[in-house]
Amino acid sequence: MERLTQPEEEAMRAFWQLKGGFIKEVLELLPEPRPPYTTLASTVRNLERKGYLQGEKLGNTFRFTPLIAAEEYRKRFMSTFVGDYFRNSYKELVSFFAKDQKISAEELKDIVRMIEKGQEE
């Protein structure tokens, strides 16, 4: 799966939120300052080329549908991120945030409880 640029990710978030839609609808959901319509259209064509979206011609316009679920993208992105920056170690990832005080002891306890609960099922 090819990595997405920031504008591509923003567009995909809008498509996921809409569960598919038209470029004009996505443009309305993007944060200010919004890109020009033609710029977003180019971004959408790149997403289609990369296999993230599928376009369907409706009259004189196209409706685009995500081919990859948001959760699937999130899993793949995090796996790559942890591999690239934390040597494939989720322990190092959590340690990084703990050292930088971005995660509290209570949040760490919650994570441990979630892991333990997952092992019981």
VMD Tcl script that draws the C-alpha trace (Angstrom):
set ca {
  {0.00 0.00 0.00}
  {1.46 3.29 -1.11}
  {1.85 5.99 1.54}
  {-0.48 8.97 1.38}
  {0.53 12.61 1.40}
  {-1.12 14.94 3.91}
  {-3.62 16.32 1.32}
  {-4.44 12.75 0.26}
  {-5.05 11.70 3.87}
  {-7.30 14.70 4.47}
  {-9.31 13.84 1.36}
  {-9.58 10.18 2.39}
  {-10.82 11.16 5.87}
  {-13.61 13.12 4.18}
  {-14.46 10.22 1.84}
  {-14.54 7.83 4.81}
  {-16.78 10.21 6.74}
  {-19.13 10.51 3.76}
  {-18.83 6.79 2.93}
  {-18.08 7.97 -0.60}
  {-19.08 11.11 -2.42}
  {-18.38 13.81 -4.94}
  {-15.34 16.10 -5.00}
  {-17.56 19.09 -4.19}
  {-18.86 17.36 -1.02}
  {-15.31 16.51 0.08}
  {-14.17 20.07 -0.55}
  {-16.82 21.32 1.89}
  {-15.51 19.01 4.64}
  {-11.85 20.01 4.32}
  {-10.40 22.48 6.83}
  {-9.65 26.07 5.88}
  {-7.82 27.13 3.84}
  {-9.43 24.75 1.37}
  {-7.53 23.84 -1.78}
  {-8.91 24.89 -5.16}
  {-11.36 22.42 -6.71}
  {-8.86 21.48 -9.43}
  {-6.15 20.71 -6.86}
  {-8.52 18.44 -4.94}
  {-9.56 16.79 -8.22}
  {-5.88 16.00 -8.93}
  {-5.48 14.61 -5.41}
  {-8.55 12.41 -5.90}
  {-7.20 11.11 -9.22}
  {-3.93 10.21 -7.43}
  {-5.94 8.35 -4.77}
  {-7.76 6.49 -7.51}
  {-4.44 5.61 -9.22}
  {-3.03 4.38 -5.88}
  {-6.04 2.12 -5.36}
  {-7.67 3.98 -2.46}
  {-10.74 5.20 -4.37}
  {-12.93 3.98 -7.18}
  {-14.69 6.47 -9.43}
  {-18.11 5.89 -10.95}
  {-19.35 8.20 -13.69}
  {-22.79 9.60 -12.94}
  {-23.98 11.90 -15.70}
  {-21.24 14.45 -16.25}
  {-19.53 13.95 -12.89}
  {-17.88 11.21 -10.85}
  {-18.77 9.75 -7.46}
  {-15.86 8.22 -5.59}
  {-16.03 5.32 -3.15}
  {-13.25 4.27 -0.74}
  {-11.76 0.88 -1.58}
  {-9.90 0.68 1.74}
  {-11.66 1.06 5.11}
  {-10.39 3.71 7.50}
  {-9.56 1.07 10.13}
  {-7.51 -0.95 7.64}
  {-5.54 2.13 6.64}
  {-4.97 3.03 10.30}
  {-3.62 -0.46 11.05}
  {-1.25 -0.43 8.09}
  {-0.12 3.12 8.79}
  {0.62 2.38 12.46}
  {2.44 -0.82 11.60}
  {4.67 1.05 9.14}
  {5.13 3.96 11.56}
  {6.17 1.69 14.43}
  {8.49 -0.23 12.12}
  {10.13 2.91 10.72}
  {10.54 4.89 13.94}
  {10.51 2.36 16.79}
  {12.25 -0.71 15.32}
  {8.95 -2.62 15.21}
  {8.62 -2.32 18.99}
  {5.32 -1.13 20.43}
  {7.06 -1.16 23.80}
  {9.48 1.48 22.50}
  {6.55 3.49 21.16}
  {4.79 3.53 24.53}
  {8.08 4.19 26.32}
  {8.69 7.19 24.03}
  {5.34 8.74 25.00}
  {5.80 7.91 28.68}
  {9.25 9.55 28.80}
  {7.90 12.61 27.03}
  {4.98 12.67 29.50}
  {2.44 12.38 26.69}
  {0.79 9.43 28.43}
  {-0.07 9.21 32.11}
  {0.43 6.30 34.49}
  {-3.35 5.91 34.65}
  {-3.57 5.67 30.86}
  {-0.82 3.04 30.90}
  {-2.79 1.05 33.48}
  {-5.85 1.29 31.22}
  {-3.79 -0.07 28.32}
  {-2.56 -2.98 30.44}
  {-6.17 -3.76 31.47}
  {-7.26 -3.71 27.82}
  {-4.42 -6.09 26.88}
  {-5.24 -8.45 29.76}
  {-8.93 -8.40 28.91}
  {-8.12 -9.21 25.27}
  {-6.07 -12.22 26.33}
  {-8.95 -13.64 28.37}
  {-11.31 -13.74 25.38}
}
mol new
graphics top color blue
foreach p $ca { graphics top sphere $p radius 0.5 }
foreach p [lrange $ca 0 end-1] q [lrange $ca 1 end] { graphics top cylinder $p $q radius 0.2 }
display resetview
